[in-house]
Amino acid sequence: MANNVEITILFDIYGEMLTDKQKDFLNYYYNDDLSLSEIAENEGITRQGVRDAIKRAEAQLYDMETRLGFAKKNELIGQRMNDIIECADKINAYNLEHDLSREVNETTVRIKSLALSVIE
């Protein structure tokens, strides 16, 4: 299952760099949940041909990630944005317990909003 999620993420990031057939096969297999046999029948090729095309496309996606690292960077950005949101929540909680500065409250709300807009 983890592999399917990983391929889907890589496909979302690097999919446009694949051939149309590779995109179609990966889409059928991972998004439409078609079997290799169903794809082969629909495309008029052998099951082994479909399997080979999917494996080559997967290898290309992994190679692009190894070279470019966008998925890893995106995951790190998401983690850091969550850390920023957590810090803003702590600042806001402290503010509510102590000074109740409207400016601090508005700023922490803005920080959270900006961080959420990055990860959504």
MIDOLUM-726720 format. One record per residue: x, y, z of N, C-alpha, C, CB in turn; residue in one letter. Coordinates in steps of 0.001 Angstrom, whole numbers, plus 524288, in hexadecimal, padded with zeros to 5 digits. Each point is the difference from the previous one (the first is absolute). Glycine has a CB too. Layout:
REM MIDOLUM-726720
XYZXYZXYZXYZa
...
END
This chain:
REM MIDOLUM-726720
8032F7FB54800007FCD1804AC800008035A804EA800007F9077FB15804ACm
80B17804F67FE798036880493800368024E801277FAA1802167FE0680961a
7FF487FDE67F3BE8021C800AE7FAC47FC07802A87FC768059B7F8148013En
7F570806747FF2A7FBEF802657FCC67FF84805D2801207FB3C7F77B7FFCBn
804EA809EA8052D7FFA98058080181804C6802EC7FDFB7FAC47FDA780809v
809C17FFFE7F88F804D68026D7FE347FFE9800E07FA1E804C77FBC380763e
7F9A4800487F5A97FFAA8008C7FA4F7FC0E8043C7FE8E802697F6817FEE2i
7F9318099F803CB7FC00803EA7FEDB8021680580800F07F9087F98C80267t
809DF80735801D380255805228011A803EC8016D7FBC77FEBF7FE9C809A2i
804A67FDB47F509803EB801047FBEE7FD628010D7FABE8066A7FA4B804C7l
7F567802E57FA1C7FD20800C07FB207FD978057D7FFD07FE1D7F64D7FF9Af
7FFDB80B7A804D37FDD28054E8003C8042A8041C7FEED7F9587FCE28066Bd
80B5C802367FB7E80439803D47FF69802967FFAA7FAA2801817FF898099Fi
7FFC67FBC07F4AE8032F7FF4B7FB4B7FD0A7FDBE7FB5A807777FEC9805DFy
7F37F800437FAB87FD017FD557FBF1800568026C7FA9C7FA2B7FD5F806F3g
8060E807BF7F8D9800268029C7FAE5805187FF037FD0B7FA25806D2803AAe
809AC7F6F17FEE7804F67FED67FD72800077FA867FD9780472805FF80650m
7F75A7F71A7FA807FF7F7FAC37FDBD7FD5B800547FAAC7FF837FC0680905l
800DF7FFBE7F4057FD3A7FFCB7FB027FA257FF8580110807D77FBD27FB84t
7F50880548800857FA527FF908009B7FE647FA748017A7FED9807327F97Ad
803897F4E98041A7FEBF7FA8A801398016E7FEAF805A4801717FD9C7F697k
803178041480B19801947FF01805697FC248028A803C4809747FF887FD3Fq
7F50B80548801A07FC2D802AE803527FADB7FD05800178043F8089D7FDFDk
7FA067F5B87FD637FB177FD157FFB38004C7FAFB8032F7FE5D803C17F71Ed
805CA7F937808318007F7FB02802C080038800BF805EB804AA7FC5D7F839f
7FE65807758098F80044800FB8059D7FABD801D98021780980802347FF20l
7F3EC801177FDE87FAD8801E7801927FC187FB8280058801EF808A87FBCCn
7FE057F3FB800457FC757FB7C80019801307FC7D804B27FF46800587F62Ay
805B07FEB580AB8801967FC3C803FD7FF508022B805898065E7FC3D7F99Cy
7FB808087F807527FFE9802198054F7FB11803178014C80998800527FF83y
7F45B8029C7FCD17FB78803478012D7FAD27FD517FEC48058A807BE7FE3An
7FA537F5757FD647FB217FD587FE807FFBA7FA76802217FFBE8056A7F7F3d
804947F8BF80A588004B7FAD9802737FED07FB8A7FC377FD758043780855d
804477FC697F2C17FF667FBCA7FC2D8047D7FC22800987FB52806127F9C0l
803A17F50880532804187FC088002A803588005C7FB147FA447FA1A8057Bs
80A408035C7FAB18035D7FFDC7FB5A7FD207FD977FB6A807EB7FF57805B2l
7F5147FC8F7FB527FD0D7FD5F7FBDD7FBDB8038E7FDAA801997F77F80471s
7FBBE80B817FEE07FBF8803957FE0980268804497FCA77FA8B7FE27807E8e
809D4803E57F9D0802AF8040F7FCF4801C97FDC07FACC802F18047F80846i
7FF5A7F6D77F7E5801E67FD727FB3A7FB907FF307FC24807067FB8C80528a
7F4918029D7FCBA7FB7F7FF1A7FC9A7FE168051F7FD9D7FD7B7F83B80572e
8023180BD77FDC17FE2A805167FE18803C5802757FC177FB6A8013E8087An
809A47FDCC7F83E803FA802707FCAF801BD7FC8C7FB78802F1804E0807C7e
7FB597F6427F832801627FC797FBBB805A77FE3E800147F93C804517FAD7g
809027FB29809CE805587FE058007D800047FBAC80416803E8808CC7FD6Di
800A27F4DC80360800577FBBC803C7800328021C805918049F7FA7F7F957t
7F9EE8021980A408004A8014D8058C805A280148801797F8437FA2A801EAr
80B6B802C37FBFF80591800E680112801BD8054C7FDE68019B7F6557FFAEq
7FC5180B3B7FBD780146805217FDC97FE388046A803917FF487FC337F70Dg
7FC148033280B227FDFA803E6803B18036980028804DC7F6DA7FEA17FCA3v
80A5C7FCC1805768033D7FFB2804B780548802957FF1D7FB7A7F7B68028Er
806FE807187F909805158024F7FEC97FFA3805F47FF8C802867F7BA7FB5Ed
7F96380A28802197FF52805AD7FF637FF3A802A68054B7FC157FE897F71Ca
800E17FF1080C417FF158023A805328050E7FFF78032D7F69D7FCF87FFBAi
80C447FEB780012804EB7FFA5802F5803FE804057FE097FE4F7F6698018Ck
801EB80A607F94F80391803F57FDDF7FE6180575801C9801BE7FA477F82Er
7F933806C8807AF7FE088051F801AC80120800E8805CE7F8F07FF867F922a
806327FC6F80A0B8012C8007580596805CE8011A800D67F8957F9DE80216e
80AB28035C7FB07805A9800C78007C801748059D7FE848018E7F6707FDFDa
7FBF980B9E7FE0180108805687FE6B7FE52803D2804487FED27FD717F692q
7FCAF8019680BC97FE278036B80432803D57FFFB804947F6B37FE507FD49l
80B0D7FD0B80437803CC7FF978044880529802A67FE917FBCF7F793802D2y
805D4807D47F847804D58027D7FE3C7FF83805EF80031801DD7F8477FA3Fd
7F9B8809C1804087FF32805AB8002E80013801F88059D7FABC7FF837F7C0m
802DF7FD7E80BC8800028019C80583805837FFD1802377F6D37FCAB8010Be
80C2E7FF5B7FD89805697FFA2801D380328804B07FE217FF637F6327FFF6t
7FFC580B557FB33802F5804527FDBA7FE1E80557801E28018E7FA6B7F83Er
7F94880645808327FDD180528801147FE2A800BC805A27FD5F800417F6C4l
8008D7FBA880B987FE7B80021805757FB54803618015B8090F7FE5E801B0g
7F37B802B57FA907FB9080366801187FC2D7FDB0803F180100803827F715f
7FE0E7F76F808B57FC557FD93803AF8022E800538058C7FCBF7F9E57F8F0a
808378050F807A4802758004B805287FFE68059A8020A805C67F85C7FDBAk
7FB6280B657FEE27FFDE80583801907FA7B801A58016D807A4801DB7FA30k
7F48D7FC51802E17FA918014E8010C7FE4E7FDCE8054F7FE27800167F64Fn
803767FB2480AD67FEC07FDA18050F8027E8031E804727FF607F7237FBB9e
8057780A7B80391802B680310803F67FD5980544800D68085B7FB887FDA0l
7F607806EC7FE297FD3A804FF8006F7FAF77FF4180319803D3803087F769i
7F94F7F8CA8078D7FB367FEE2802E28010C7FF4D805D27FC577FBD67F7FFg
807D48014C809468016C7FF3680581801658052C80297803357F6FD7FDE1q
7FFC980C3F7FF6F80199805088023A7FB53803AA8009B808E17FEE97FBF4r
7F37D800F1800637FB4E8033E800727FCC27FE49804B97FFF0801647F636m
7FFB67F98B80AAB7FD3B7FE16804AA802B8801C8804FA7FCE77F8387FAF1n
80857807DD80508802EC801FF8047D7FED4805CA800E5807127F9647FE4Ed
7F8A48098F7FD707FECB80597800617FA82800D080238805F9801D57F85Ei
7F6547FB06805DF7FAA58005B801FC7FFE47FECE805D57FC787FD6C7F72Ei
806667FE9C80A6A8003E7FE9080585802518047880342800F37F6827FD74e
8032B80BE78008E802618046A802CB7FC308049B8005D808E87FD227FCE2c
7F44F803F67FEEA7FC228043E800127FBC57FEE080403801C6801DF7F689a
7FC957F937809CB7FC117FE85803EE8020F800EE8058C7FC5E7F9457F9C7d
80891805638072A80252800C78052D80060805D28014E805147F7A27FEF4k
7FC8380B767FD4680054805AA800DD7FA9A8022F80137807C28009D7F9F4i
7F45F7FDB0803127FAB1801E8800D87FDFA7FE588055E7FE5D7FFA57F652n
802A97FB9380B4A7FE507FE1D80525802A08032B8044F7FEA57F6F27FC58a
8066880A0680317802CD8032B803DC7FDB1805788003C8082F7FACC7FE76y
7F6C38075E7FCF77FDC1805407FFB17FAC480042802CD80495801687F77Fn
7F8377FAA5807C27FAE07FFEE80289800797FF9E805F17FC467FBD37F7FEl
807AB8015B809E8800C67FF528059B80276804C58029A800E57F6837FE61e
8019680CD97FE8C802F3804468025F7FE01805637FE3B807C87FA0F8006Eh
7FA4E807F57FB7E7FF0F805767FE947FB05800E47FCD5809888011E80025d
7F4F47FB247FCD67FB96800717FC6D800B3804917FC2B7FA3B7FC1D806ECl
80A2D803CD7F67B8011C803EA7FC057FD127FEA87FB02808DB801BA803F1s
7F3F9801EA7FA567FD0F7FF387FB27803B27FF4B7FB627F89C805588039Fr
80B937FDA77FC4E803C97FFB57FBB9802977FA997FFCA80199809B0800D4e
7FFE97F439803AA802607FAC38002B7FC0A7FBF87FE22805E5802AC80780v
7F54E7FDC57FA467FBE67FC5B7FE657FF33800277FA137FBA780122808C0n
803E7803837F5187FF2F8008B7FA54804AA7FDEB7FCF07FA5C807D68019Fe
80A4D7F91980061804BE7FE2C7FD51800567FA0B8001480496808548027Bt
7FA2A7F548801F4800387FA42800307FBD47FD987FC828037E8007380925t
7F7FC801EE7F68D7FBF07FE1A7FC6C801EA8006D7FA5F7F8EC802B48065Bv
809AC801947F85F8021B800B07FAA3804477FC007FEE57FDEC809A180059r
805887F56F8035F8042E7FC1F7FF4A7FD9F7FAA17FEE6805FA8052280603i
7F6277F9537FD1A7FD7C7FAFC7FF277FD637FFBA7FAAC7FEA67FF3F80995k
7FEC7804F27F4EC7FD54800237FAEF803D87FF6A7FB7C7F919805B0803ECs
80B417FD187FC78803FB7FF9A7FBE18025B7FA8E7FFC1801F78097780122l
7FF3E7F444803668023E7FABF800287FC307FBFA7FDCA8055380291807D5a
7F5BC7FDEF7F99C7FC0B7FC597FDF87FF64800887FA157FB4E800698089Cl
80530804577F55D7FF74800C07FA59804717FD6A7FCFE7FB5E80867801B5s
809227F6FF800C28047A7FD727FD827FF2F7FA1B7FFBB805E4807258033Fv
7F7E07F694800E37FF9F7FA4D8002D7FAEA7FDDF7FDCE805B38004C807B0i
7F695802F87F7297FB0B7FE127FDE27FFF18001A7FA1B7FB8C80315807F9e
END
